[in-house]
């Protein structure tokens, strides 16, 4: 015999499909929510990692900046020390020069010429002195010119003082001090 189903099968099928659609929709929504949460969680972890890396880099940059400042300080201190050492070496090297200068002054002085004042500024000597005659002053200038330790004698002025046996000539002379070894090194 043939069985006829008089129940509303289309309505039941529609209900079944509707329930299946709702299950699929809810499953999809849950899956999408899980995916969004997982993406948010993953991006949060990546953001934390990047911030940690950035913080590490910032700390290293601060350390490097401190090191750079320390290096610059050390370089400036080194330059100051080198400059001081050079000054000390120059002073130690120039120490015997004054002895040579006075020795050479004694050699170039003609008889009856004496100095009343001797000033040194750098390599320039300013001399004020007395002489009996102007020829002695000329001789003094020639002696300075032929000296290894002096060059460029320039006579500033000559004035006569007194008369007769006490007559004297007061003179002002400028001369440049040199080092004999410096001239040999240049030539």
N, CA, C and O of each residue as an XYZ file, in Angstrom:
748
protein
N       0.786     -1.156      0.000
C       0.000      0.000      0.000
C       0.846      1.245      0.000
O       1.999      1.265      0.430
N       0.253      2.217     -0.473
C       0.955      3.473     -0.616
C       0.634      4.307      0.608
O      -0.508      4.440      1.048
N       1.681      4.838      1.109
C       1.539      5.696      2.277
C       1.603      7.163      1.851
O       2.472      7.597      1.094
N       0.712      7.832      2.341
C       0.680      9.256      2.028
C       0.908      9.989      3.350
O       0.268      9.742      4.372
N       1.814     10.856      3.254
C       2.152     11.666      4.420
C       1.342     12.936      4.322
O       1.535     13.758      3.426
N       0.478     13.067      5.214
C      -0.375     14.229      5.183
C       0.163     15.345      6.093
O      -0.420     16.427      6.171
N       1.215     15.085      6.738
C       1.814     16.130      7.579
C       2.421     17.218      6.694
O       2.808     16.962      5.554
N       2.496     18.414      7.226
C       3.062     19.496      6.405
C       4.586     19.346      6.319
O       5.333     19.958      7.083
N       5.008     18.541      5.397
C       6.451     18.249      5.296
C       7.248     19.457      4.815
O       8.412     19.635      5.171
N       6.607     20.267      4.014
C       7.334     21.451      3.557
C       7.610     22.373      4.725
O       8.684     22.968      4.814
N       6.661     22.491      5.603
C       6.838     23.364      6.769
C       7.925     22.783      7.653
O       8.743     23.537      8.181
N       7.964     21.488      7.831
C       8.988     20.850      8.652
C      10.364     21.031      8.006
O      11.356     21.294      8.685
N      10.400     20.885      6.692
C      11.682     21.075      5.971
C      12.137     22.523      6.125
O      13.321     22.788      6.328
N      11.203     23.446      6.030
C      11.545     24.856      6.167
C      12.077     25.104      7.579
O      13.059     25.826      7.749
N      11.448     24.519      8.580
C      11.881     24.699      9.965
C      13.277     24.098     10.161
O      14.132     24.666     10.839
N      13.473     22.935      9.545
C      14.781     22.292      9.668
C      15.846     23.148      9.015
O      16.916     23.345      9.591
N      15.573     23.664      7.818
C      16.553     24.504      7.115
C      16.782     25.806      7.879
O      17.910     26.294      7.957
N      15.707     26.369      8.446
C      15.842     27.598      9.204
C      16.715     27.345     10.424
O      17.576     28.169     10.732
N      16.522     26.245     11.121
C      17.327     25.905     12.299
C      18.785     25.678     11.885
O      19.716     26.105     12.568
N      18.954     24.997     10.756
C      20.319     24.767     10.264
C      20.976     26.098      9.920
O      22.152     26.303     10.222
N      20.230     27.008      9.291
C      20.767     28.320      8.932
C      21.152     29.097     10.182
O      22.201     29.740     10.223
N      20.307     29.038     11.191
C      20.604     29.743     12.443
C      21.848     29.145     13.088
O      22.687     29.883     13.604
N      21.980     27.818     13.067
C      23.176     27.187     13.642
C      24.424     27.607     12.879
O      25.449     27.937     13.476
N      24.325     27.589     11.554
C      25.478     28.004     10.733
C      25.794     29.470     10.993
O      26.961     29.845     11.105
N      24.756     30.304     11.089
C      24.952     31.732     11.337
C      25.597     31.961     12.696
O      26.535     32.748     12.818
N      25.094     31.274     13.715
C      25.679     31.418     15.058
C      27.103     30.886     15.060
O      27.991     31.501     15.651
N      27.332     29.765     14.417
C      28.695     29.211     14.329
C      29.638     30.165     13.611
O      30.779     30.368     14.026
N      29.140     30.744     12.526
C      29.970     31.708     11.785
C      30.261     32.934     12.635
O      31.384     33.439     12.644
N      29.241     33.415     13.355
C      29.437     34.591     14.205
C      30.436     34.286     15.311
O      31.312     35.099     15.608
N      30.301     33.101     15.925
C      31.247     32.715     16.978
C      32.648     32.590     16.395
O      33.620     33.067     16.981
N      32.745     31.942     15.233
C      34.049     31.790     14.582
C      34.639     33.150     14.228
O      35.830     33.379     14.441
N      33.821     34.059     13.688
C      34.298     35.403     13.350
C      34.735     36.138     14.609
O      35.762     36.816     14.612
N      33.943     36.000     15.695
C      34.311     36.633     16.965
C      35.633     36.096     17.480
O      36.480     36.856     17.948
N      35.809     34.769     17.392
C      37.078     34.170     17.820
C      38.241     34.663     16.958
O      39.336     34.924     17.458
N      37.984     34.783     15.667
C      39.049     35.266     14.774
C      39.407     36.723     15.102
O      40.585     37.080     15.125
N      38.400     37.556     15.353
C      38.665     38.959     15.717
C      39.428     39.017     17.031
O      40.394     39.769     17.159
N      38.993     38.219     18.013
C      39.676     38.195     19.300
C      41.118     37.720     19.130
O      42.039     38.310     19.693
N      41.314     36.647     18.348
C      42.667     36.126     18.121
C      43.526     37.171     17.411
O      44.693     37.361     17.754
N      42.940     37.850     16.418
C      43.692     38.902     15.723
C      44.052     40.039     16.662
O      45.176     40.541     16.636
N      43.093     40.449     17.497
C      43.348     41.515     18.464
C      44.426     41.089     19.459
O      45.329     41.861     19.781
N      44.319     39.860     19.937
C      45.301     39.337     20.882
C      46.690     39.279     20.237
O      47.678     39.694     20.842
N      46.756     38.761     19.004
C      48.032     38.656     18.298
C      48.632     40.046     18.065
O      49.822     40.257     18.294
N      47.801     40.993     17.606
C      48.301     42.353     17.384
C      48.731     43.010     18.693
O      49.700     43.769     18.719
N      48.011     42.720     19.781
C      48.415     43.240     21.095
C      49.782     42.720     21.498
O      50.621     43.469     21.999
N      50.004     41.406     21.272
C      51.321     40.829     21.572
C      52.407     41.468     20.710
O      53.488     41.794     21.202
N      52.116     41.644     19.432
C      53.092     42.275     18.538
C      53.380     43.711     18.973
O      54.526     44.160     18.946
N      52.322     44.428     19.374
C      52.498     45.800     19.840
C      53.350     45.836     21.103
O      54.237     46.680     21.230
N      53.086     44.922     22.037
C      53.901     44.836     23.253
C      55.353     44.535     22.913
O      56.267     45.156     23.456
N      55.563     43.580     22.012
C      56.933     43.240     21.604
C      57.626     44.441     20.970
O      58.788     44.719     21.266
N      56.914     45.152     20.101
C      57.513     46.311     19.444
C      57.820     47.414     20.460
O      58.865     48.060     20.381
N      56.912     47.628     21.412
C      57.163     48.631     22.442
C      58.355     48.239     23.303
O      59.149     49.096     23.692
N      58.483     46.955     23.602
C      59.642     46.484     24.366
C      60.922     46.713     23.570
O      61.936     47.140     24.124
N      60.872     46.428     22.265
C      62.045     46.681     21.415
C      62.376     48.167     21.378
O      63.537     48.559     21.491
N      61.334     48.992     21.217
C      61.554     50.444     21.193
C      62.151     50.933     22.512
O      63.058     51.765     22.514
N      61.646     50.421     23.622
C      62.174     50.800     24.935
C      63.635     50.386     25.053
O      64.462     51.149     25.554
N      63.952     49.188     24.595
C      65.339     48.721     24.627
C      66.232     49.631     23.788
O      67.333     49.996     24.202
N      65.739     49.990     22.599
C      66.518     50.872     21.720
C      66.709     52.235     22.376
O      67.801     52.801     22.317
N      65.655     52.769     23.005
C      65.766     54.062     23.683
C      66.795     54.002     24.811
O      67.599     54.920     24.974
N      66.767     52.926     25.583
C      67.744     52.769     26.664
C      69.157     52.693     26.106
O      70.076     53.305     26.650
N      69.331     51.950     25.028
C      70.661     51.831     24.414
C      71.119     53.176     23.849
O      72.297     53.525     23.929
N      70.164     53.935     23.272
C      70.506     55.259     22.752
C      70.946     56.188     23.876
O      71.885     56.966     23.707
N      70.276     56.113     25.019
C      70.677     56.935     26.154
C      72.073     56.552     26.625
O      72.894     57.419     26.923
N      72.338     55.255     26.692
C      73.677     54.795     27.080
C      74.710     55.288     26.068
O      75.791     55.743     26.441
N      74.362     55.190     24.781
C      75.291     55.648     23.739
C      75.515     57.156     23.835
O      76.642     57.626     23.677
N      74.446     57.920     24.094
C      74.591     59.369     24.252
C      75.510     59.695     25.422
O      76.359     60.582     25.324
N      75.340     58.978     26.527
C      76.224     59.179     27.675
C      77.662     58.831     27.302
O      78.592     59.545     27.677
N      77.847     57.742     26.568
C      79.192     57.356     26.130
C      79.789     58.417     25.218
O      80.971     58.741     25.328
N      78.972     58.959     24.317
C      79.462     59.998     23.405
C      79.874     61.233     24.193
O      80.926     61.815     23.930
N      79.047     61.641     25.167
C      79.401     62.802     25.990
C      80.689     62.535     26.757
O      81.541     63.416     26.876
N      80.828     61.328     27.271
C      82.041     60.978     28.006
C      83.253     60.997     27.073
O      84.325     61.469     27.452
N      83.080     60.487     25.863
C      84.179     60.499     24.886
C      84.558     61.931     24.543
O      85.743     62.258     24.470
N      83.555     62.798     24.328
C      83.851     64.198     24.020
C      84.574     64.870     25.179
O      85.506     65.647     24.971
N      84.143     64.570     26.402
C      84.818     65.124     27.578
C      86.258     64.632     27.635
O      87.179     65.409     27.886
N      86.442     63.343     27.402
C      87.800     62.788     27.423
C      88.661     63.389     26.319
O      89.846     63.652     26.525
N      88.065     63.608     25.144
C      88.834     64.212     24.051
C      89.246     65.636     24.394
O      90.378     66.037     24.125
N      88.330     66.407     24.991
C      88.685     67.780     25.347
C      89.735     67.784     26.454
O      90.657     68.599     26.431
N      89.599     66.873     27.430
C      90.617     66.769     28.476
C      91.955     66.359     27.875
O      93.003     66.864     28.275
N      91.916     65.449     26.921
C      93.154     65.007     26.262
C      93.801     66.166     25.517
O      95.015     66.356     25.580
N      92.973     66.944     24.806
C      93.512     68.091     24.070
C      94.126     69.104     25.034
O      95.184     69.667     24.754
N      93.458     69.337     26.176
C      94.012     70.256     27.173
C      95.328     69.723     27.719
O      96.285     70.478     27.888
N      95.377     68.423     27.996
C      96.615     67.836     28.514
C      97.738     67.921     27.486
O      98.882     68.218     27.830
N      97.409     67.661     26.228
C      98.427     67.762     25.180
C      98.925     69.194     25.078
O     100.123     69.436     24.935
N      97.995     70.144     25.151
C      98.386     71.554     25.085
C      99.279     71.913     26.268
O     100.286     72.602     26.104
N      98.912     71.448     27.458
C      99.751     71.711     28.638
C     101.127     71.069     28.482
O     102.151     71.671     28.804
N     101.128     69.820     27.976
C     102.414     69.148     27.785
C     103.286     69.917     26.802
O     104.494     70.043     27.002
N     102.671     70.434     25.737
C     103.439     71.201     24.764
C     103.982     72.479     25.380
O     105.121     72.865     25.114
N     103.166     73.144     26.210
C     103.639     74.359     26.881
C     104.791     74.022     27.811
O     105.798     74.729     27.848
N     104.636     72.928     28.568
C     105.705     72.525     29.483
C     106.963     72.166     28.707
O     108.065     72.555     29.095
N     106.807     71.424     27.609
C     107.977     71.075     26.801
C     108.627     72.317     26.212
O     109.853     72.416     26.148
N     107.801     73.262     25.783
C     108.352     74.499     25.227
C     109.090     75.273     26.310
O     110.179     75.797     26.075
N     108.487     75.345     27.510
C     109.159     76.053     28.601
C     110.457     75.358     28.983
O     111.467     76.014     29.237
N     110.428     74.033     29.022
C     111.654     73.313     29.344
C     112.693     73.487     28.243
O     113.890     73.570     28.515
N     112.227     73.540     27.004
C     113.155     73.744     25.894
C     113.697     75.165     25.859
O     114.842     75.387     25.465
N     112.860     76.151     26.281
C     113.277     77.555     26.261
C     114.065     77.951     27.502
O     114.650     79.034     27.535
N     114.092     77.115     28.502
C     114.770     77.467     29.745
C     116.242     77.823     29.526
O     116.690     78.840     30.055
N     117.008     77.044     28.780
C     118.418     77.420     28.599
C     118.608     78.594     27.636
O     119.704     79.148     27.548
N     117.558     78.974     26.919
C     117.697     80.060     25.947
C     118.047     81.363     26.634
O     118.867     82.126     26.123
N     117.436     81.640     27.800
C     117.706     82.903     28.482
C     119.183     83.016     28.836
O     119.758     84.104     28.802
N     119.788     81.889     29.173
C     121.225     81.894     29.475
C     122.009     82.262     28.221
O     122.940     83.065     28.277
N     121.631     81.672     27.089
C     122.309     81.984     25.833
C     122.093     83.441     25.437
O     123.006     84.097     24.936
N     120.874     83.945     25.666
C     120.573     85.337     25.307
C     121.462     86.284     26.092
O     122.075     87.178     25.507
N     121.545     86.107     27.416
C     122.383     87.007     28.215
C     123.860     86.833     27.882
O     124.618     87.804     27.885
N     124.265     85.617     27.598
C     125.653     85.393     27.192
C     125.947     86.122     25.883
O     126.996     86.748     25.735
N     125.012     86.036     24.937
C     125.204     86.699     23.644
C     125.156     88.217     23.792
O     125.891     88.926     23.104
N     124.301     88.727     24.682
C     124.263     90.180     24.925
C     125.612     90.644     25.448
O     126.114     91.687     25.031
N     126.204     89.880     26.358
C     127.520     90.244     26.891
C     128.572     90.236     25.786
O     129.505     91.038     25.819
N     128.437     89.350     24.817
C     129.425     89.274     23.729
C     129.293     90.421     22.734
O     130.295     90.927     22.230
N     128.050     90.834     22.449
C     127.865     91.869     21.426
C     128.058     93.278     21.976
O     128.129     94.222     21.188
N     128.144     93.462     23.288
C     128.269     94.799     23.878
C     129.677     95.346     23.674
O     130.649     94.746     24.132
N     129.792     96.490     22.983
C     131.101     97.138     22.887
C     131.485     97.761     24.234
O     130.643     97.924     25.117
N     132.752     98.101     24.373
C     133.204     98.768     25.597
C     132.506    100.117     25.725
O     132.180    100.762     24.729
N     132.290    100.520     26.944
C     131.696    101.807     27.299
C     130.256    101.956     26.811
O     129.787    103.071     26.584
N     129.567    100.847     26.652
C     128.126    100.850     26.375
C     127.481    100.032     27.486
O     127.935     98.935     27.812
N     126.417    100.580     28.060
C     125.701     99.809     29.079
C     124.200    100.038     28.919
O     123.750    101.044     28.371
N     123.454     99.072     29.417
C     121.993     99.131     29.305
C     121.413     99.625     30.622
O     121.851     99.225     31.701
N     120.423    100.500     30.516
C     119.693    100.940     31.708
C     118.370    100.187     31.845
O     117.802    100.107     32.934
N     117.889     99.639     30.730
C     116.621     98.902     30.762
C     116.639     97.842     29.670
O     117.113     98.081     28.560
N     116.120     96.680     29.999
C     116.013     95.588     29.037
C     114.662     94.913     29.279
O     114.424     94.338     30.341
N     113.778     94.993     28.271
C     112.448     94.393     28.391
C     112.279     93.366     27.281
O     112.699     93.575     26.143
N     111.657     92.257     27.641
C     111.411     91.199     26.666
C     109.914     90.965     26.561
O     109.232     90.740     27.560
N     109.410     91.023     25.318
C     108.016     90.684     25.041
C     108.029     89.690     23.891
O     108.245     90.054     22.735
N     107.796     88.440     24.227
C     107.860     87.402     23.202
C     109.294     87.270     22.720
O     110.195     86.984     23.507
N     109.503     87.477     21.436
C     110.848     87.393     20.862
C     111.460     88.766     20.641
O     112.521     88.868     20.024
N     110.825     89.817     21.126
C     111.328     91.175     20.919
C     111.954     91.690     22.207
O     111.365     91.597     23.284
N     113.157     92.234     22.074
C     113.837     92.868     23.205
C     113.844     94.374     22.975
O     114.233     94.846     21.907
N     113.408     95.130     23.994
C     113.468     96.592     23.939
C     114.582     97.012     24.899
O     114.551     96.710     26.092
N     115.546     97.704     24.347
C     116.744     98.047     25.106
C     116.850     99.561     25.198
O     116.702    100.267     24.201
N     117.106    100.049     26.396
C     117.438    101.460     26.618
C     118.817    101.449     27.250
O     119.061    100.721     28.212
N     119.729    102.265     26.704
C     121.083    102.250     27.219
C     121.800    103.570     27.025
O     121.257    104.531     26.480
N     123.045    103.585     27.495
C     123.895    104.776     27.400
C     125.198    104.377     26.707
O     125.684    103.252     26.827
N     125.740    105.362     25.973
C     126.993    105.131     25.250
C     127.762    106.443     25.204
O     127.162    107.518     25.230
N     129.097    106.361     25.135
C     129.914    107.569     25.032
C     129.771    108.200     23.658
O     129.646    109.418     23.530
N     129.790    107.347     22.620
C     129.745    107.885     21.258
C     128.685    107.149     20.448
O     128.251    106.054     20.806
N     128.286    107.771     19.361
C     127.303    107.138     18.480
C     127.929    105.989     17.698
O     127.223    105.081     17.260
N     129.254    106.020     17.519
C     129.903    104.905     16.816
C     129.798    103.619     17.631
O     129.725    102.530     17.061
N     129.791    103.735     18.943
C     129.621    102.546     19.784
C     128.204    101.974     19.623
O     128.001    100.760     19.657
N     127.239    102.874     19.447
C     125.866    102.415     19.208
C     125.793    101.704     17.860
O     125.146    100.664     17.733
N     126.462    102.273     16.852
C     126.495    101.637     15.530
C     127.168    100.275     15.606
O     126.716     99.310     14.991
N     128.261    100.209     16.373
C     128.963     98.935     16.545
C     128.052     97.909     17.228
O     128.039     96.737     16.849
N     127.292     98.354     18.234
C     126.353     97.469     18.920
C     125.320     96.916     17.934
O     125.006     95.727     17.968
N     124.794     97.776     17.057
C     123.804     97.328     16.071
C     124.420     96.332     15.094
O     123.777     95.342     14.744
N     125.654     96.574     14.644
C     126.328     95.634     13.741
C     126.561     94.292     14.443
O     126.405     93.231     13.839
N     126.935     94.353     15.723
C     127.163     93.120     16.483
C     125.863     92.318     16.638
O     125.862     91.092     16.521
N     124.750     93.030     16.904
C     123.459     92.339     16.985
C     123.115     91.694     15.643
O     122.641     90.559     15.602
N     123.351     92.412     14.555
C     123.020     91.902     13.219
C     123.849     90.666     12.878
O     123.340     89.744     12.240
N     125.102     90.630     13.287
C     125.961     89.489     12.957
C     125.800     88.333     13.952
O     126.365     87.259     13.745
N     125.049     88.540     15.011
C     124.848     87.511     16.031
C     123.919     86.414     15.512
O     123.028     86.666     14.700
N     124.147     85.185     16.001
C     123.260     84.069     15.666
C     121.955     84.130     16.454
O     120.958     83.536     16.043
N     121.950     84.831     17.567
C     120.803     84.846     18.472
C     119.901     86.065     18.294
O     118.813     86.107     18.868
N     120.328     87.057     17.511
C     119.537     88.280     17.338
C     119.490     88.684     15.874
O     120.423     88.421     15.114
N     118.382     89.333     15.482
C     118.255     89.884     14.131
C     117.482     91.190     14.209
O     116.926     91.542     15.250
N     117.457     91.892     13.103
C     116.653     93.101     12.918
C     116.822     94.146     14.019
O     115.829     94.524     14.642
N     118.035     94.627     14.285
C     118.154     95.715     15.254
C     117.591     97.002     14.645
O     117.948     97.382     13.530
N     116.713     97.661     15.389
C     116.100     98.907     14.928
C     116.353     99.955     15.994
O     115.958     99.797     17.149
N     117.012    101.021     15.593
C     117.330    102.109     16.511
C     116.128    103.028     16.597
O     115.679    103.572     15.588
N     115.608    103.203     17.804
C     114.436    104.047     17.997
C     114.819    105.510     18.089
O     114.287    106.342     17.355
N     115.735    105.828     18.983
C     116.158    107.229     19.145
C     117.521    107.280     19.809
O     117.929    106.350     20.504
N     118.221    108.390     19.579
C     119.498    108.676     20.234
C     119.426    110.125     20.695
O     119.164    111.024     19.895
N     119.658    110.353     21.984
C     119.660    111.723     22.511
C     120.948    111.945     23.271
O     121.427    111.058     23.979
N     121.506    113.132     23.121
C     122.743    113.496     23.829
C     122.375    114.044     25.192
O     121.437    114.830     25.331
N     123.130    113.618     26.203
C     122.918    114.101     27.561
C     124.258    114.528     28.128
O     125.269    113.853     27.936
N     124.260    115.629     28.814
C     125.485    116.129     29.429
C     126.405    116.751     28.385
O     126.079    116.818     27.200
N     127.589    117.214     28.868
C     128.570    117.813     27.961
C     129.960    117.591     28.516
O     130.130    117.304     29.701
N     130.934    117.724     27.670
C     132.324    117.575     28.077
C     132.656    116.142     28.421
O     132.325    115.225     27.668
N     133.314    115.937     29.568
C     133.764    114.611     29.980
C     132.598    113.710     30.372
O     132.722    112.487     30.315
N     131.471    114.292     30.768
C     130.323    113.483     31.175
C     129.299    113.333     30.055
O     128.173    112.898     30.296
N     129.683    113.689     28.840
C     128.748    113.590     27.718
C     128.430    112.115     27.449
O     129.314    111.259     27.474
N     127.162    111.846     27.196
C     126.731    110.476     26.901
C     125.551    110.543     25.941
O     124.849    111.550     25.852
N     125.360    109.465     25.243
C     124.237    109.349     24.317
C     123.281    108.281     24.846
O     123.655    107.127     25.056
N     122.044    108.706     25.052
C     121.012    107.767     25.498
C     120.336    107.227     24.238
O     119.961    107.996     23.353
N     120.181    105.889     24.159
C     119.589    105.310     22.948
C     118.497    104.312     23.319
O     118.475    103.743     24.411
N     117.590    104.126     22.354
C     116.541    103.106     22.468
C     116.672    102.204     21.252
O     116.748    102.675     20.117
N     116.698    100.917     21.502
C     116.967     99.950     20.447
C     115.989     98.777     20.605
O     115.699     98.338     21.718
N     115.496     98.290     19.482
C     114.638     97.098     19.475
C     115.331     96.039     18.637
O     115.819     96.321     17.542
N     115.372     94.818     19.156
C     116.026     93.727     18.449
C     115.156     92.473     18.611
O     114.479     92.297     19.623
N     115.192     91.609     17.592
C     114.396     90.378     17.617
C     115.285     89.201     17.994
O     116.375     89.027     17.451
N     114.797     88.396     18.936
C     115.551     87.225     19.380
C     115.200     86.048     18.475
O     114.029     85.834     18.162
N     116.197     85.292     18.057
C     115.973     84.090     17.253
C     116.721     82.930     17.888
O     117.499     83.106     18.825
N     116.467     81.745     17.358
C     117.208     80.563     17.806
C     118.074     80.104     16.646
O     117.574     79.928     15.534
N     119.352     79.908     16.884
C     120.226     79.481     15.784
C     119.759     78.179     15.141
O     119.833     78.052     13.918
N     119.284     77.215     15.912
C     118.840     75.944     15.338
C     117.568     76.117     14.522
O     117.340     75.339     13.596
N     116.722     77.110     14.829
C     115.499     77.356     14.053
C     115.850     77.883     12.669
O     115.214     77.510     11.684
N     116.863     78.751     12.586
C     117.270     79.278     11.282
C     117.883     78.185     10.421
O     117.657     78.150      9.212
N     118.665     77.284     11.037
C     119.275     76.200     10.271
C     118.210     75.247      9.757
O     118.342     74.717      8.654
N     117.141     75.013     10.544
C     116.067     74.107     10.138
C     115.273     74.668      8.978
O     114.766     73.905      8.156
N     115.151     76.010      8.888
C     114.390     76.620      7.804
C     115.163     76.598      6.497
O     114.559     76.508      5.428
N     116.486     76.678      6.562
C     117.292     76.825      5.353
C     117.581     75.579      4.672
O     118.253     75.581      3.641
